[in-house]
Amino acid sequence: MTDMEKKVLMRICTKIVAETELYVTDPEMQNLIDWVCVSGQIKKNNNRIRELTGEYKQIESGCREGVREKLERMKEVCRERDNLFEQQNDLKERQRRIEKAM
């Protein structure tokens, strides 16, 4: 399935759910929608983690040459990446609970 097909299918499903209030009345529908949302957040976080890791690697060589500002930025990148890893673990646990409920 292409990305465009996925987007179209998702919009169709969104409209159906919005029109019929299935999210409120059907627990399975709630789990499916929650799973899609959590999965999307996990993908988004993974992309950001990759970006931060790449930035860290670029900064790292400059830090070894004694550039203090780069070292500070590297620390910030590490903190942000660590926070995202923690969030990822929470999201994955939530996703597992949703899958178990399905």
C-alpha positions as CSV (number, residue, x, y, z in Angstrom):
1,M,0.0,0.0,0.0
2,T,1.4,3.4,-1.0
3,D,1.6,6.3,1.4
4,M,-1.1,8.1,-0.5
5,E,-3.4,5.1,-0.2
6,K,-2.7,4.9,3.6
7,K,-3.5,8.6,3.9
8,V,-6.7,8.3,2.0
9,L,-7.8,5.2,4.0
10,M,-7.0,7.0,7.3
11,R,-9.1,10.1,6.3
12,I,-12.0,7.8,5.3
13,C,-11.8,6.0,8.6
14,T,-11.5,9.3,10.5
15,K,-14.7,10.7,8.8
16,I,-16.6,7.5,9.5
17,V,-15.6,7.5,13.2
18,A,-16.4,11.2,13.5
19,E,-19.9,10.8,11.8
20,T,-20.9,7.7,13.8
21,E,-19.4,8.3,17.2
22,L,-17.9,4.8,17.1
23,Y,-15.0,5.8,19.2
24,V,-17.3,6.4,22.2
25,T,-19.6,3.4,21.7
26,D,-17.2,0.7,20.6
27,P,-14.2,-0.3,22.9
28,E,-12.5,-2.2,20.0
29,M,-12.6,1.0,17.9
30,Q,-11.2,2.9,20.8
31,N,-8.3,0.5,21.0
32,L,-7.7,0.5,17.3
33,I,-7.6,4.3,17.1
34,D,-5.5,4.6,20.2
35,W,-3.0,2.1,18.7
36,V,-2.7,4.1,15.5
37,C,-2.1,7.3,17.5
38,V,0.5,5.7,19.7
39,S,2.2,4.1,16.8
40,G,2.4,7.4,15.0
41,Q,3.9,9.1,18.0
42,I,6.5,6.2,18.3
43,K,7.5,6.8,14.7
44,K,7.7,10.5,15.2
45,N,9.9,10.0,18.3
46,N,12.1,7.5,16.5
47,N,12.8,10.0,13.7
48,R,13.6,12.7,16.2
49,I,16.0,10.3,18.1
50,R,17.8,9.6,14.8
51,E,18.1,13.3,14.1
52,L,19.5,14.0,17.6
53,T,21.9,11.1,17.4
54,G,23.2,12.4,14.1
55,E,23.6,15.9,15.5
56,Y,25.4,14.4,18.5
57,K,27.9,12.6,16.2
58,Q,28.5,15.8,14.3
59,I,29.1,17.8,17.5
60,E,31.2,15.2,19.1
61,S,34.2,15.7,16.9
62,G,34.2,19.5,17.7
63,C,34.0,18.7,21.5
64,R,37.1,16.7,21.4
65,E,38.9,19.8,20.2
66,G,37.8,21.6,23.3
67,V,34.9,23.7,22.1
68,R,32.9,24.4,25.3
69,E,29.7,25.6,23.5
70,K,29.5,22.5,21.5
71,L,29.9,20.4,24.6
72,E,27.0,22.2,26.2
73,R,24.8,21.6,23.1
74,M,25.9,18.0,23.1
75,K,24.6,17.7,26.7
76,E,21.3,19.3,25.7
77,V,21.0,16.9,22.8
78,C,21.7,14.0,25.2
79,R,19.0,15.2,27.7
80,E,16.4,15.6,24.9
81,R,17.3,12.2,23.5
82,D,17.1,10.6,26.9
83,N,13.7,12.2,27.5
84,L,12.5,10.9,24.1
85,F,13.7,7.4,25.0
86,E,11.7,7.5,28.2
87,Q,8.7,8.7,26.3
88,Q,9.2,5.9,23.8
89,N,9.2,3.3,26.5
90,D,6.0,4.7,28.0
91,L,4.4,4.7,24.5
92,K,5.5,1.2,23.7
93,E,4.1,-0.1,27.0
94,R,0.8,1.7,26.3
95,Q,0.8,0.2,22.9
96,R,1.4,-3.3,24.3
97,R,-1.5,-2.8,26.8
98,I,-3.8,-1.7,23.9
99,E,-2.8,-4.7,21.8
100,K,-3.4,-7.0,24.8
101,A,-6.9,-5.5,25.2
102,M,-7.7,-6.2,21.5
